[in-house]
Amino acid sequence: MCQVNIDDMFIYQSLNPGHHPFRQPVITIGNFDGVHLGHQTIFKLVIERARALKGQAVVLTFDPHPLKVMRPDLRLPLLTTKDQKLRLLSSLGLDAVVVQPFTPEFAAMPARDFVNDYLCSRMNIQEVIVGHDYCFGHNREGNITLLREMGAEKGFSVRVVDAIQINHTVVSSTSIRNLVRDGHIEAANRLLGRHYEVTGMVVRGHDRGTRLLNIPTANLKPDNDLLPASGIYAVYVTIGHQNYPAVANIGTCPTFQDNQLSLEVHIFDFNQNIYNYAIAVEFVARLREEKRFPGIPQLVAQIQADIQQARQILVKE
């Protein structure tokens, strides 16, 4: 068992049998990809119940995502990297997160054994709070009914949180993935409760922004599985602890007939060398589709118009 700390939230990389690191824990269990508003509703209740019991609010999650192990053919694009998810969880007031390695052996654990050997023996849970569609154990054989039956046997209580809807849309990781993939970034942000973020390292590109266009850009090698649809976006860029307004292009630069998808950002009023820096890009609004222009003057004129439009959007944020 390895323990680290982020912003007063303890992170455990799995738990040893018979080790009870938590006091009167109230827990929730899930993948929590995106840490969206539906997840946040569960976390708030976990914290509320933990404080009422004078216990600790604990999240049990898994790495890698179970579908990455059980159905690698699906190539599931996640909304958050492991580091992003832990950083988001640490901002919510939780006491601890357990990151259980998800292996084929762990996936084969029967549902009753998971409750007995993991939730009770290792975590000593007092209360568990889950979403309405929660399933667990080998072949997802465990459900809320079984969890409640075992809670009555073992002395822990079970609470279930109904699905959250915003504008008649159920808040789910799947719905948000679809919105991001289709470029509906503002709708995705409403379900996330924040801007969709992509992190990565700044790498060298073709250097056309500076040489040909006089509009320098930073090219990002993304950490994330999922990029928004190709197009031009108003964004914020975080470098260290500083946020900067910017405009981003996702696409293949058709004016220059590139074939490889790239993400590049032009940071407003910025003149620093950030090659090999780790940065984060927060997508605020989609301005337009990517398109091919007849020449460089027309492209530069459109980029300048994009910059002006992005400034107007971001100043209202």
C-alpha positions in Angstrom: 0.0 0.0 0.0 1.4 3.3 -1.1 0.1 6.6 0.4 0.6 10.1 -0.9 -1.1 13.4 -0.2 -2.6 16.1 -2.5 -4.1 19.2 -1.0 -4.8 17.4 2.4 -6.5 14.5 0.5 -4.8 11.1 1.1 -4.3 8.9 -2.0 -3.8 5.1 -1.5 -2.6 2.9 -4.3 -4.7 -0.2 -3.2 -5.2 -1.4 0.3 -3.7 -4.3 2.2 -5.9 -7.0 3.8 -6.8 -6.3 7.4 -5.4 -2.8 7.3 -8.0 -0.2 8.3 -6.6 3.3 7.5 -10.0 5.1 7.7 -12.1 6.3 10.6 -15.8 5.5 10.2 -15.5 5.7 6.5 -18.4 6.7 4.2 -17.4 5.7 0.7 -18.5 5.8 -2.9 -17.3 3.5 -5.6 -16.9 4.1 -9.3 -14.7 5.1 -12.2 -15.8 8.8 -12.1 -14.4 9.6 -15.5 -14.8 13.4 -15.9 -15.7 14.1 -12.3 -18.9 15.7 -13.7 -21.8 17.2 -11.9 -23.5 13.9 -11.4 -20.4 12.6 -9.7 -20.1 15.8 -7.7 -23.6 15.3 -6.3 -22.6 11.9 -4.9 -19.4 13.3 -3.5 -21.2 16.1 -1.7 -23.5 13.5 0.0 -20.5 11.4 0.9 -18.9 14.3 2.6 -22.2 15.4 4.3 -22.7 11.8 5.7 -19.1 11.4 6.8 -19.2 14.7 8.8 -22.5 13.6 10.4 -20.9 10.3 11.5 -17.6 12.0 12.5 -16.0 9.8 9.9 -14.0 10.2 6.7 -15.3 10.7 3.1 -13.5 8.2 0.9 -13.7 7.5 -2.9 -12.8 4.0 -4.2 -11.9 4.2 -7.9 -9.9 2.0 -10.4 -6.9 2.3 -12.7 -7.0 1.6 -15.5 -10.6 2.0 -16.4 -12.2 -1.5 -16.2 -13.3 -1.3 -19.9 -9.6 -0.8 -20.9 -8.9 -4.2 -19.4 -12.1 -6.1 -20.1 -12.9 -4.6 -23.6 -9.7 -3.1 -25.0 -11.3 -3.4 -28.5 -13.7 -0.6 -27.6 -10.8 1.9 -27.3 -12.7 3.9 -24.8 -11.6 7.6 -24.9 -11.5 8.9 -21.3 -12.4 12.4 -20.4 -9.7 12.7 -17.7 -6.3 11.3 -17.2 -5.5 9.7 -13.8 -3.6 12.8 -12.7 -6.5 15.1 -13.8 -9.1 13.0 -12.0 -7.1 13.0 -8.7 -6.5 16.7 -9.0 -10.2 17.3 -9.5 -11.1 15.0 -6.6 -8.7 16.8 -4.3 -10.5 20.1 -4.9 -13.8 18.8 -3.6 -13.1 18.4 0.1 -12.8 14.6 0.2 -10.6 13.0 2.8 -9.1 10.1 0.8 -9.1 8.3 -2.5 -8.2 4.6 -3.0 -6.9 3.9 -6.5 -7.3 0.1 -6.9 -5.3 -1.4 -9.7 -7.8 -3.1 -12.0 -6.4 -6.4 -13.2 -8.0 -9.5 -14.8 -7.6 -11.1 -11.4 -9.4 -8.3 -9.6 -12.2 -8.4 -12.3 -12.7 -12.1 -11.6 -13.6 -11.4 -7.9 -17.2 -12.5 -7.1 -19.5 -9.7 -5.9 -19.8 -11.2 -2.4 -16.1 -11.5 -2.0 -15.6 -7.9 -3.1 -17.9 -6.8 -0.3 -16.5 -9.1 2.3 -12.8 -9.0 1.5 -12.5 -5.5 0.2 -15.2 -3.2 1.5 -15.5 -4.7 4.9 -12.1 -6.3 5.7 -9.9 -3.6 4.1 -12.0 -0.5 4.3 -14.2 -1.2 7.3 -17.0 0.8 5.7 -19.9 2.3 7.7 -21.9 3.6 4.8 -21.7 3.3 1.0 -23.3 5.8 -1.4 -23.6 4.8 -5.1 -25.3 5.8 -8.3 -28.7 4.3 -9.3 -27.1 2.0 -11.9 -24.2 0.7 -9.8 -23.1 -2.9 -10.5 -20.0 -4.7 -9.3 -18.1 -8.0 -9.1 -17.4 -10.7 -11.7 -19.5 -10.1 -14.8 -21.2 -7.3 -12.9 -23.2 -9.9 -11.0 -23.6 -7.6 -7.9 -26.2 -4.9 -7.8 -27.8 -2.5 -5.3 -30.2 -5.2 -4.0 -27.2 -7.5 -3.1 -25.3 -4.5 -1.7 -28.3 -3.7 0.6 -28.7 -7.4 1.6 -25.0 -7.6 2.6 -25.2 -4.2 4.3 -27.9 -5.6 6.6 -25.6 -8.7 7.3 -22.4 -6.8 7.8 -23.7 -3.6 9.5 -23.2 -0.9 6.9 -25.9 1.2 5.3 -26.5 1.9 1.6 -27.7 5.0 -0.1 -28.5 5.4 -3.7 -28.4 8.7 -5.7 -30.7 9.1 -8.7 -29.4 10.3 -12.1 -28.9 14.1 -12.5 -30.4 15.9 -15.5 -29.6 19.3 -16.9 -31.9 20.6 -19.6 -33.5 17.2 -20.0 -30.1 15.6 -20.6 -28.8 12.9 -18.1 -25.4 13.8 -16.8 -23.1 10.9 -17.7 -19.6 10.3 -18.8 -20.9 8.8 -22.1 -23.1 11.8 -22.9 -20.2 14.2 -22.2 -17.8 12.1 -24.4 -20.2 12.4 -27.3 -20.6 16.1 -26.9 -16.9 16.7 -26.8 -16.3 14.4 -29.7 -18.9 16.3 -31.8 -17.5 19.7 -30.8 -20.4 20.8 -28.6 -18.0 22.0 -26.0 -20.3 24.5 -24.3 -23.0 21.8 -23.7 -20.3 19.4 -22.4 -19.0 22.1 -20.1 -22.5 22.6 -18.6 -22.6 18.8 -17.7 -19.0 18.9 -16.4 -19.5 21.9 -14.3 -16.3 23.4 -15.6 -14.3 23.7 -18.9 -13.2 20.6 -20.6 -9.4 20.4 -20.2 -6.6 18.8 -22.2 -3.1 18.6 -20.7 0.2 17.8 -22.4 3.7 18.9 -23.3 4.6 21.7 -25.6 6.6 20.3 -28.6 8.1 21.7 -31.7 5.8 21.9 -34.8 6.4 23.3 -38.3 7.0 26.8 -36.8 4.7 28.3 -39.5 2.9 30.5 -36.9 6.1 32.5 -36.3 7.8 32.3 -39.7 4.9 32.6 -42.1 2.0 34.1 -40.2 3.6 36.2 -37.5 1.1 34.5 -35.1 3.2 32.2 -32.8 1.6 29.0 -31.6 2.4 26.3 -29.0 1.9 22.8 -30.3 0.7 20.3 -27.7 1.4 16.6 -27.4 -1.8 15.7 -25.5 -2.0 13.4 -22.5 -5.8 12.9 -23.0 -7.5 10.2 -25.1 -10.2 12.6 -26.3 -9.8 15.8 -28.2 -12.8 18.0 -29.2 -13.8 17.9 -32.8 -11.6 19.7 -35.3 -12.2 23.4 -35.3 -11.2 26.7 -33.8 -11.9 27.3 -30.0 -11.7 30.1 -27.5 -9.6 28.6 -24.6 -7.6 29.3 -21.5 -4.1 28.0 -21.2 -2.6 27.3 -17.8 1.2 27.4 -17.4 2.3 26.8 -13.9 -0.2 28.6 -11.8 -1.0 31.3 -14.4 -4.0 31.4 -16.7 -3.8 33.0 -20.1 -6.6 33.7 -22.7 -5.9 32.1 -26.0 -7.3 30.6 -29.2 -6.8 27.0 -30.2 -6.8 25.1 -33.5 -7.5 21.3 -33.7 -7.1 19.8 -37.1 -4.8 19.1 -40.0 -4.1 22.6 -41.2 -5.8 22.1 -44.6 -4.3 25.3 -46.1 -0.9 23.7 -45.8 -2.2 20.2 -46.7 -1.0 18.6 -43.5 -2.3 15.1 -42.8 -1.6 14.7 -39.1 -4.1 15.9 -36.5 -2.6 18.5 -34.2 -3.6 20.8 -31.3 -2.0 24.3 -31.3 -2.7 27.4 -29.3 -2.0 31.0 -29.8 -1.7 32.7 -26.4 -2.7 36.4 -26.4 0.0 39.0 -25.6 2.5 36.2 -24.7 6.2 36.1 -25.6 7.9 33.3 -23.7 9.7 30.1 -24.7 7.6 27.2 -23.3 9.0 24.3 -25.3 8.9 21.2 -23.1 6.6 22.8 -20.6 3.5 20.9 -19.3 0.4 23.1 -19.9 -3.3 22.7 -19.7 -5.9 23.9 -22.3 -9.4 24.7 -21.1 -12.0 24.7 -23.9 -14.5 27.5 -23.5 -16.4 27.8 -26.8 -16.1 26.6 -30.4 -15.8 29.4 -32.9 -16.0 27.7 -36.2 -15.0 24.6 -38.3 -11.5 24.3 -39.6 -11.3 25.2 -43.4 -8.9 25.6 -46.2 -8.1 29.1 -47.4 -6.8 30.1 -50.9 -3.6 31.7 -49.5 -1.8 32.9 -46.5 -3.2 36.5 -46.5 -6.8 35.1 -46.2 -5.7 32.6 -43.5 -4.1 35.4 -41.5 -7.1 37.6 -41.8 -9.4 34.8 -40.5 -7.0 34.0 -37.6 -7.1 37.7 -36.6 -10.9 37.6 -36.7 -10.8 34.4 -34.6 -8.6 36.1 -32.0 -10.9 39.1 -31.8 -13.9 36.8 -31.4 -12.2 34.7 -28.7 -11.2 37.8 -26.8 -14.8 39.0 -26.7 -16.0 35.6 -25.4 -13.3 35.2 -22.8 -13.6 38.7 -21.4 -17.2 37.7 -20.4 -16.2 34.6 -18.6 
